[in-house]
Amino acid sequence: SGVVDRIQIAQYPSKVGFLEPHSDPYKHQRLFFSGYMSERTLDYRGGGFYLIGPNDSIFDAEENISIGDVGIGYATVYHGVAPCNRDKEPNWNTDEGRWFLSMYSNASDEVPDRHTGHPVKLDIPEVMP
């Protein structure tokens, strides 16, 4: 079918780790599933998962997340990850930053004209590096 199921563990390093505002592909997976492996104030400062609401308002979901929580949301909801530890330079030799587990079922890069998510071009400086 050309669908690839994957589990990914990602580190968002200090200052440079982020995801621009976007929506996820929905053709093969209607919901996104997120596992949170670190926690703001314990492992990093500021940043993290947010949702975009009416009039480009930001809902800071990360303030309600603890280590071990699982998040589920509609793939078409606009969301992103703001950089954490903005005052620190990235250190690739440590595990500092935000850690995240994700589970996806997306079309393979080998599928012609595959269905993908897309970035949202918004001017929201507080969520960008």
C-alpha positions as a Markdown table, in Angstrom:
| # | Residue | x | y | z |
|---|---|---|---|---|
| 1 | Ser | 0.0 | 0.0 | 0.0 |
| 2 | Gly | 3.0 | 2.3 | 0.3 |
| 3 | Val | 2.3 | 3.2 | 3.9 |
| 4 | Val | 5.1 | 3.2 | 6.4 |
| 5 | Asp | 4.4 | 2.8 | 10.1 |
| 6 | Arg | 7.1 | 4.2 | 12.3 |
| 7 | Ile | 8.0 | 5.0 | 15.8 |
| 8 | Gln | 10.4 | 7.9 | 16.3 |
| 9 | Ile | 12.2 | 9.2 | 19.4 |
| 10 | Ala | 13.3 | 12.8 | 18.9 |
| 11 | Gln | 15.4 | 15.2 | 20.8 |
| 12 | Tyr | 14.7 | 18.9 | 20.5 |
| 13 | Pro | 18.1 | 20.4 | 21.4 |
| 14 | Ser | 18.4 | 23.7 | 23.3 |
| 15 | Lys | 17.7 | 26.8 | 21.2 |
| 16 | Val | 17.6 | 25.1 | 17.8 |
| 17 | Gly | 15.1 | 22.2 | 18.2 |
| 18 | Phe | 11.6 | 23.2 | 16.9 |
| 19 | Leu | 8.8 | 22.4 | 14.5 |
| 20 | Glu | 7.3 | 25.2 | 12.5 |
| 21 | Pro | 3.5 | 25.6 | 12.6 |
| 22 | His | 2.0 | 22.8 | 10.5 |
| 23 | Ser | -0.7 | 20.2 | 10.1 |
| 24 | Asp | 0.0 | 16.5 | 9.7 |
| 25 | Pro | -0.9 | 14.2 | 6.8 |
| 26 | Tyr | -4.3 | 12.8 | 7.5 |
| 27 | Lys | -5.0 | 10.3 | 4.7 |
| 28 | His | -3.5 | 7.3 | 6.4 |
| 29 | Gln | -3.7 | 8.5 | 10.0 |
| 30 | Arg | -6.5 | 10.7 | 11.2 |
| 31 | Leu | -5.0 | 11.3 | 14.7 |
| 32 | Phe | -1.5 | 12.1 | 15.9 |
| 33 | Phe | -0.1 | 10.2 | 19.0 |
| 34 | Ser | 2.6 | 11.8 | 21.1 |
| 35 | Gly | 4.5 | 10.4 | 24.1 |
| 36 | Tyr | 6.2 | 13.0 | 26.3 |
| 37 | Met | 9.6 | 11.8 | 27.6 |
| 38 | Ser | 10.7 | 15.1 | 29.3 |
| 39 | Glu | 9.0 | 17.9 | 31.2 |
| 40 | Arg | 9.3 | 21.6 | 31.2 |
| 41 | Thr | 10.8 | 23.0 | 34.4 |
| 42 | Leu | 12.4 | 19.6 | 35.2 |
| 43 | Asp | 14.4 | 19.1 | 32.0 |
| 44 | Tyr | 14.2 | 22.4 | 30.1 |
| 45 | Arg | 12.9 | 25.9 | 30.2 |
| 46 | Gly | 10.2 | 27.5 | 28.0 |
| 47 | Gly | 9.1 | 26.3 | 24.6 |
| 48 | Gly | 7.4 | 23.0 | 23.7 |
| 49 | Phe | 4.1 | 21.8 | 22.1 |
| 50 | Tyr | 1.5 | 24.4 | 21.2 |
| 51 | Leu | -1.8 | 24.6 | 19.3 |
| 52 | Ile | -2.9 | 27.4 | 17.0 |
| 53 | Gly | -6.4 | 28.8 | 17.7 |
| 54 | Pro | -8.6 | 31.5 | 16.2 |
| 55 | Asn | -6.8 | 34.6 | 15.0 |
| 56 | Asp | -3.5 | 32.9 | 15.2 |
| 57 | Ser | -3.7 | 32.7 | 19.0 |
| 58 | Ile | -1.3 | 30.3 | 20.7 |
| 59 | Phe | -2.5 | 27.7 | 23.2 |
| 60 | Asp | 0.6 | 26.5 | 25.3 |
| 61 | Ala | -0.3 | 22.8 | 25.7 |
| 62 | Glu | 3.2 | 22.0 | 27.1 |
| 63 | Glu | 2.3 | 23.7 | 30.5 |
| 64 | Asn | -0.2 | 20.8 | 31.0 |
| 65 | Ile | 2.2 | 18.0 | 30.1 |
| 66 | Ser | 4.1 | 15.7 | 32.5 |
| 67 | Ile | 6.7 | 13.0 | 31.7 |
| 68 | Gly | 4.9 | 9.9 | 30.6 |
| 69 | Asp | 1.8 | 11.6 | 29.3 |
| 70 | Val | 0.3 | 10.7 | 25.9 |
| 71 | Gly | -1.3 | 13.3 | 23.7 |
| 72 | Ile | -3.8 | 12.5 | 20.9 |
| 73 | Gly | -5.1 | 15.1 | 18.5 |
| 74 | Tyr | -6.6 | 15.5 | 15.0 |
| 75 | Ala | -3.9 | 15.6 | 12.3 |
| 76 | Thr | -5.5 | 18.6 | 10.7 |
| 77 | Val | -5.2 | 20.8 | 13.8 |
| 78 | Tyr | -2.4 | 23.4 | 13.4 |
| 79 | His | 0.3 | 22.9 | 15.9 |
| 80 | Gly | 4.1 | 23.1 | 16.4 |
| 81 | Val | 7.0 | 22.9 | 18.9 |
| 82 | Ala | 8.6 | 26.1 | 20.1 |
| 83 | Pro | 12.4 | 26.0 | 20.9 |
| 84 | Cys | 13.3 | 25.4 | 24.6 |
| 85 | Asn | 16.3 | 26.7 | 26.5 |
| 86 | Arg | 16.6 | 29.7 | 24.2 |
| 87 | Asp | 19.3 | 31.2 | 26.4 |
| 88 | Lys | 21.6 | 28.1 | 26.0 |
| 89 | Glu | 23.7 | 27.1 | 23.0 |
| 90 | Pro | 23.0 | 23.6 | 21.7 |
| 91 | Asn | 25.3 | 20.9 | 23.0 |
| 92 | Trp | 25.2 | 17.8 | 20.9 |
| 93 | Asn | 27.1 | 15.8 | 23.5 |
| 94 | Thr | 24.4 | 15.9 | 26.1 |
| 95 | Asp | 20.8 | 14.8 | 26.4 |
| 96 | Glu | 19.7 | 18.4 | 27.3 |
| 97 | Gly | 16.5 | 19.6 | 25.7 |
| 98 | Arg | 13.0 | 18.2 | 25.1 |
| 99 | Trp | 12.4 | 14.5 | 24.3 |
| 100 | Phe | 9.5 | 13.2 | 22.4 |
| 101 | Leu | 8.1 | 9.9 | 21.1 |
| 102 | Ser | 5.9 | 9.8 | 18.1 |
| 103 | Met | 4.0 | 7.2 | 16.1 |
| 104 | Tyr | 3.2 | 7.8 | 12.5 |
| 105 | Ser | 1.7 | 6.0 | 9.5 |
| 106 | Asn | 2.6 | 8.0 | 6.4 |
| 107 | Ala | 2.9 | 7.4 | 2.7 |
| 108 | Ser | 6.4 | 6.4 | 1.7 |
| 109 | Asp | 8.7 | 8.8 | -0.1 |
| 110 | Glu | 8.5 | 6.3 | -3.0 |
| 111 | Val | 4.8 | 6.9 | -3.5 |
| 112 | Pro | 4.3 | 9.3 | -6.5 |
| 113 | Asp | 2.3 | 12.4 | -5.5 |
| 114 | Arg | 2.1 | 11.2 | -1.9 |
| 115 | His | -0.2 | 12.9 | 0.6 |
| 116 | Thr | 1.9 | 15.1 | 3.1 |
| 117 | Gly | 1.3 | 17.6 | 5.8 |
| 118 | His | 2.0 | 21.2 | 5.2 |
| 119 | Pro | 3.6 | 24.1 | 7.0 |
| 120 | Val | 1.4 | 27.1 | 7.9 |
| 121 | Lys | 2.9 | 30.5 | 7.2 |
| 122 | Leu | 2.1 | 32.6 | 10.3 |
| 123 | Asp | 3.9 | 35.5 | 11.9 |
| 124 | Ile | 4.1 | 34.3 | 15.5 |
| 125 | Pro | 7.6 | 35.2 | 16.7 |
| 126 | Glu | 7.2 | 33.7 | 20.2 |
| 127 | Val | 7.2 | 30.1 | 18.7 |
| 128 | Met | 10.1 | 30.5 | 16.2 |
| 129 | Pro | 13.8 | 30.4 | 17.0 |
